[in-house]
Amino acid sequence: MARQTRTRRKSLPRRVARSKATAPASSTATTSARWPNIESLIDAGGAITISTEKPIGCFASAADEDICYAMLVRRDGESLHDLLLRLDQSIATASETSRTVDEVNP
């Protein structure tokens, strides 16, 4: 009996619901107002990771089961808050373009 070959259907990436909230400058703002795309990603079952690996150093990534939205390397002198802001913006960019923002793999 011959084996049947199955073609794997490529799944289309889901779009993270983009929040219309803008990030306020106030340090008393809620987390959702600071990083609305990160919150939307996590609410939709996605995840972010912040870690340190040699030789990369500190990096942040955001993904769900369909797509990796971003992999960002922390810049010299960049605060963790600023890295998360860039990650939030990169999630929005990747959601709109369906392209991963990748600073880890040159």
C-alpha positions, -999 to +999 in steps of 0.1 A: +000+000+000+015+033-011+018+061+015-002+092+008+016+125+009-001+152+028+007+188+020+008+210+050-014+240+048+004+271+057-014+290+084-017+327+080-004+348+110-031+362+132-030+399+137-028+413+172-056+436+178-040+470+177-050+493+205-059+529+197-045+541+230-013+562+228+014+558+254+012+586+279+043+602+293+030+599+329+047+573+350+014+567+368-002+554+336-014+518+336+006+491+319-020+486+292-017+523+282+021+520+281+023+488+261-010+482+245+003+458+218+021+437+244-011+435+264-031+426+233-006+399+224-007+383+258-045+385+260-046+367+227-025+338+240+009+351+229+040+357+250+070+379+254+104+369+267+132+390+281+164+372+286+202+373+284+222+349+262+258+349+251+270+364+228+238+384+221+234+399+256+200+411+267+171+407+242+133+407+241+110+387+219+073+385+212+055+356+196+023+336+194+017+302+180+016+315+144+043+341+142+073+356+159+066+393+159+099+407+171+133+398+184+151+429+197+186+433+212+189+457+240+211+487+230+239+501+251+225+524+277+189+515+268+166+511+298+143+481+302+113+504+298+127+517+265+133+481+253+097+473+261+084+504+243+104+493+212+090+458+215+055+472+217+061+493+186+077+463+168+046+441+175+024+467+158+048+469+128+049+431+125+011+428+128+006+453+100+033+439+076+033+401+087+071+404+088+092+397+119+113+426+133+146+406+138+177+421+154+190+388+167+196+369+134+216+392+111 
